[in-house]
Amino acid sequence: MTVTIRDLARAAGCSIGTVSRALKNQPGLAEPTRARILSTARELGYDFGRLRLGAIRRIVFLLHQQHNTLSSSPFYSPVLQGAEQACRRAGVTLSFSVVHPGEPVAELVRAQQPDAILCAGYFEPELVAVLRDSGKPLALVDMHLPGFSSVNPDHHLGGYLATRHLIRTGRRRIAMIAGSLAHYSIHQRARGYRKALFEARMLADPELEAQVPASGEPLQGVRDATRALLARTPRPDALFCYNDSAALAAMQVCLDAGLKVPADIAIVGFDDIGAAAQAIPPLSSIAIDKEALGAAGVALLLDKAGASPTEHTLPVQLIVRESSYDD
């Protein structure tokens, strides 16, 4: 049986108007009252997707605190720029906030008074659930969760193309440095890496897969992982890194160790940030149209037909530079 706003009002002991304001995250309610109504709605199984929302005039772009770093900004800044340009063309205002799971996220979003929410990068599923319960249209960029609209680059294909390229240059001990596999993007890139090895009938050696610890400074974790890989006998002759910032840090460790890139070890990154082409030697990478990624996220929210979850995948391209030439 469908749960209606009238049912919620009866169960929560308040008026239909009060329930409506709570579900639509509108101002003018005491927080305990709002929390009680939302809790009642969840307990009774109310379908938040039934809320009748007006036209979208303001979108809030949320970035998780873990992505608000120097190593992440070369990727997410263009994504934000693409979203902002798409909003400007559509006459929509875009605001930006960095969120932390320990903060009162619902209150932070409510203060922005958005009509819709765009989440970029990894967010804990519990945090996404809190945002969903606001009743606002919600889309994920560079993240995937069942039941939510999302847009992602083809991470799996990118990992596959990078690794297949290294195989075709004659490399046989191809290592991978990955971040947390809880991140959808990194998990998919790792799957692509293993698929390319499988197709080439090469062993996916667990000893050649290094994962950067979730705690601590990420680039220091990359350096430590690279040194550990180089200490193996025989050492890797190629390295696929989960993003360009990691690849550039790993390449510097290799150069400092007296190795020649790519003669001794070939390196490929992911994302094709501006620093990749400027590195010495220039870094091969998987290119993503980051501005298009942000714009596609906005399009998901503005698509009035998008009441049901929609998943979009954007193409990627291998850019071969000196760091992985076949000598």
N, C-alpha and C positions, 0 to 999 in steps of 0.2 A: 504494500500500500504506500502511495506517495505521501511523504511528509510535507505539509504546507506551512507557510508562515503563520497561519492561524493556529495550527497545531503547536508550533514553537511558542507562540504568545501564551497559549493556554498552559503549556508545561512550565514556562519560565515565570508565569505570573505577571506579565506586563502587556502593554498595548502592542497592536500590530505595527504601528508606526515606530515604536521603540525597537522592535525586532528588526524591522527593515533597515533602520539606521545602523544597527549593530552589524548586520550582515554585509551592508555596503561600506562599512568602515567609515561612516560619516561622523563628523564632529558633533558635540553636544550631548555626549553620554558619559556618565562616570565609568571609569575603567572596570571596577568590579561588576557593574551591570553588563557591560559589553562582554567581559570574560565569561559571565554566567550564561549569557545567551548563546555565545559561540560554543561553549561546552555542551549545552543542552542540544544544540543543532548537531554536533558530532555524535553525541550519544544516541540520538533518535535516527541518525542516518540521513540527515537533510542533504539534498543534492545542491551544493553551492553553485553548480553550473546553471541552475535555473534562475539565478538572479537576473533581472532585467536591467541592463546597464546602458547608460547613454553613450553618446559619441565620445571617442577617445580624444582628449585635448591635451593631456599631460601624461608622459611616461617617465617612470623612474628607472634608471640604469643602475643595477646593483652589482658591485664587484666584491668578491670575498676578500677579507683582509690578507689571506695568504698570497693573493695575486697582486697585492699592492706593493710590489718590490721593483727594484731597478732591473732585475733579470726578467720580470714578467711584463713590465710596461712597454717594451718595444712591440709586443704582440697585442696587448689589450688596448693600448692607446689608439691605434688605427681602427680597432673594432668599435670603440666608443665614437671615433670620428665618423665612421660610416653610419652608425646609428643616428648621430646628430644631424648629418646631412639629409638622411631619409626623413627625419622628423621635420626638418625645415621645409623640405619640399611638400610635405603633407600638411603644413600649418600646425604642427604639434610641438608642444614644449617638452624638452628633455632635461631632466635633472639627474644628478649623479651622486651616489653615496657608496662609501665603503662600509661593509658590514662585518661584524664579528659574532660568532655564535653565542658569546657570553652577554651580548647586548640585548636590550628589549627591542627586537627587530620589528615586531608589529607596530610598536609605538613610533619607531624611527620612520618606517614607511608611511604611517598615517600622517606624520608631521609634513611629509612631502605633498600630501593630498593628490596622489596620482590616480589616473583612471585605469592604468595598466602597469605591469611590472615586467622588466626585462632583466634576467639573471645571466651574467657572463662568467664562464669558467665553472670550476667545481664548487658545489654547495653541498653540505650535508643533507641527506634526504629529509631529516627531521626539520631542518631549517626551511627547506622548500615546502614542506607540509604546512608550516606556520604561515608562509606567504600565500599558499593556496587558500587557506582558511579565511583570508581577507575578503574572498569573493571577487577579487579583481582579476581580469584576464592576465595570464602569466605565460611567458615563453622563456625557454632556455637557449642560450647561445654557447656553443662549445661545451655542451653537457647533454647527457641523455638520461631520462628516467621514464619508465613505463607510465603511460597515462598523462604525459605532459607534452605540449607542443615544443618542438626543438629544432634547431638548425645546427649542423655540424659539418666541418670539412670531412672529406673521405679519409679519416685517419688510418683505417685499415689498408686502403690502397697505397697511401703514402709510405707506410712502413714497408710494404711489399716492394714498391718501386725502388726505395733507397737500398734495400738489401739485395734485390735482384741486380741492381747496377753494380754493387760491390762484387757480387759473384761473377758477373760478366767481365770484370776487370781482372779476374784470376785470383781473387782473394779466397782463402779457404778457412781461415780462423777469424770469423767475423763476430766481434763482441758487440754487446748492446748495453748502454747505460740508460736506465729508466728511472723515472720518478715513481711516486706512489701509484700502484695499479688500481687503487680505488678511483682514480681519475679515469673517466670514460675514455678520454682522448689517448692517454698513455697506454691503457689496456688494449685499445684497438691498434695502436701503432706496434705494440709488442706482438700482437697476433699476426699482423702483416709481416713482421720480421721472421717469425717462425714459419709462416706459410711459404715464403720465398726459399728458406732453407730446405723445407720439406720437398718442394718441387724440384730442387736441384739435387735431391738425395744426399743432403748434407746433414750431419748430426747437429741438433740444437743442443749444444753442450751447456748445461746449467752453470758450469764454472765460468762461462763467458758471458753470463747475464748478471750485471751488477745493478742493484737498486739503491738509489740515494735515500738515506734515512729521512723520514717525514719531519723529524725534529732537527734543529740546528740550521745553520746557514746553508742553503741549497748548493751554491757553487763550491763551497768548501767540501761538501759531500761528494760532488762530482770529481773534484781533484783527488780526494782520497780513493774513490772508486777507480779512477784512471790509473793511479799508481799501483793499486792492487792488481789490476788486470795486466799491467806491464810487467809485473813481477812474476807472472806465470811462465812456465816453461813447457812448450814453446809459447812465446807471447803472441797476442793477436796481431794479425796483419791488416785488420780493418776494424772500424768502430762506427756504429750507428748510435746516435744520441737522440734522446727524446725531444730536445728542442735545440735551437741554435745557441742560446746562451750556454747550455751545457756543453755543446760541441766546441765552442770557442775556448771554454775553460779547459776542456780535455786536450784540445790541440796545443795549448800553451804548455801543459804538463809534458806532452810528448816532445815538443821542441826543446824544453828545458832539460829533458833526459837525453838529448843528443840525437833523437830520431829525426829522420827526414820525412816530411809530409809532402807527397803521398808515397815516396819511394819505399819507406820502411813501414808506414802505416797510413792507410787511407781513412778519411773521416767524412761522414755525411751527417748533417743536422736536420732540423725540421722547423718550419714556419717561414723561412726566408726573410728574416728581419734585415733592416738596413745594414747592420754591422757585418752580415755574412759576406756580402760582396766586397766590403772594405778590408776584410781581414788579410793577413799575410801568412800563408797563401790564402787566396779567396776560398770561402767555404761552400762546398756543394750542399744543397738543401732542398727540401720539399716546399714548394711555394704555395701559399694560401692567400687568396684575395681577402684580406682581413677587413677592409672597408665593406666589401660585399657581404661578409658574414654579419656585421652589425646591421646593415640595411635589411638583410633577410629576416633578422630577428624582429625588427620593427614591422616588417610586412606581415609576419605571422600575427602580430597583435592587431593590426589594422584590418586584417581580412575578416570581414563580418561573417563569412561562411565558415570561419575556423572555430566553430563552437566545439567540435570534436577534436581530439589531439591530432596534430599533424607533424610529421617528421620530414625535414628536408636535408639533403646531403649535397654539399658543394664540391666541385671537382678540385683536384690538386695537380701539381706539375713538378716533375723532377728537374731541378736546375743543376747542371753539372759544371763545376768549377775546378780549379787547380787542386784542391785538397783530395780529389778522388780520381784524377786522371789515370788512365792506364799507361804506365810507362813501358 
